[in-house]
Amino acid sequence: MKKIIMILAVLISTASAFAGEENVATKVLNAFKTEFNTAKEVEWTVGSNYYKAAFVYNEKHVFAFYNEEGELLGLTRYLSSDDLPLNLQNNLKKSYSKYWISDLFEVAKSDGTAYYITLEDADSKIILKSSAGSDWSVYQKTRKA
């Protein structure tokens, strides 16, 4: 599961060339249009073995990842800290109050939802992960140069 989530996170930050709808497989387009028929501002990216739709849905920027058969692999969206479950917000305030948030996103898949947050201070960068709204765990920690 970690591997799939990490792949989705990497796909967000390392998008391939832009592709219009005419380059997207019909199965993928049909699956997307069925699931997100009110999506706006849809832009497609075609990777070596996936399709990514970046779009606005319910006033949020969302990314949907599909395989070549039109199966939804997962959804991601950027969040504000106010969008987190209350227990995660409280834990951040208690345990990480000296850090600022530089990145926060949600990964939703058929087996559950995970949150990733990047926190920074002058000396370090910490990436925390929470699965299914449980407490935060350190996913990665680095020192700044």
N, C-alpha and C positions, 0 to 999 in steps of 0.2 A: 504494500500500500504506500509506504514511504516513497518508493521508487516512482510510482505513478504520480503522486502529488508533486514530487520534485520535477518530473518531466513536464507536468502542466505549468509549474511555476517558471521553468526555463523557457517553455514555449511562449509564454507571455512576454518575456524580456528579449527573446531572440527570434522575433517574427521574420518570416521569409518575405519574398516579394509580394506586393499587392496583386490581387487577382480580382477581376470583376466576376459577376455571376455567371457569365458565359464559360468560365474556366472551372466552375464548381460542378461536381458530379450531380446529376439529376436526383439521385437517391438522397444526397446530402441536402440539397435545396428543398426537396419535398419534406424531409424530416424537420428541417429548420422552420419552414413556413407553417407546418402543422403545430409545432410547439410554441413558436413565437410570432404568431400572425400579426401582432400589433407592434412589432419591433420597428424602430426608426433608425435612420442613418447607418444602415448595415454595410460593412466593408469586409470583404473576404480576403484571407491569406491562405495560400496553398503551400503546405509543407511536403516533405517527402512521403509521409504516410498519414497525414492528418489534414483537416480543414479547420480553420479558425474563423469564426464570425465575431467581429467586434461591432457592437450595436448599443442603442439606447432602449431600455425596457423599463417601464414604470419610473421614468426619470433617472435611472441609474445606468452607468456605463457597465456593460456586461460582455464577457467573452465566453463563447461556447465552442467547445472542441469536439469534432466528429471524426470517426474513422472513415475509411473509404466506402463502407457499406451503409453509411448514414446513421450509425449508432452514436448516440451522444456519450462522449467519454467523460465530460465534466463541464462545470461552469465555474467561472471566477468573476469576482467583481471587487473593485476597490471600495473600502469602507472608511467612515470616520469612526473614531473611538466611541462616539455616541451610539453607533449601530451595533456594537458588541453586546452580548448578553451581560446582564448586570454583574454577575459574579466575576466575569473576566475584567470588566471595568474596575470593580473594586480591588481586585488583585493587583492590577496595574498601578493604581493609586497608592496602595499599601507598599508594594515591593519594589516598584520601579519609578518612584516619583521624581528622581533626579535626572531621568532620561527624557528625551523628546522623541516623538514618533516620526519616523521618516518614511515608513511604508506600512500599509495595512491592507490585507486582502483576505477574502473568503474563497475557499475551494469547496464546491458542492458536487458530490458524486452520488451514485445510487446507494453506496454503503455508508454515507454520512457526510457531515460538514466539518471542515477544519478551518482554523484561522491562523494566519501567519502575520506577525508584527515585527517590524524592525525598529529597535530602539537605539538611540545614540546618546553619548555624552562627549565631552571633549577628547577622551582617551580611547573609547571603545565603541563597538557596534555589537549588539546582541539581536539575534533573531529568535523569537519565541514561537512556539506552536501550541495550539489547543485543538484537541480532537473532540468532537461532539459536545463542545461547550464546557469541557472539563478544565481543570486548572492549567496554567501555562507551564510548559517545560522548555528548557533551553534547547533550541535546535542547532544553533551555531553561535559562536562567540569569537570575535577577533579584536585585536588591538589596532588602533589607528597609528599610522606612521607619523 
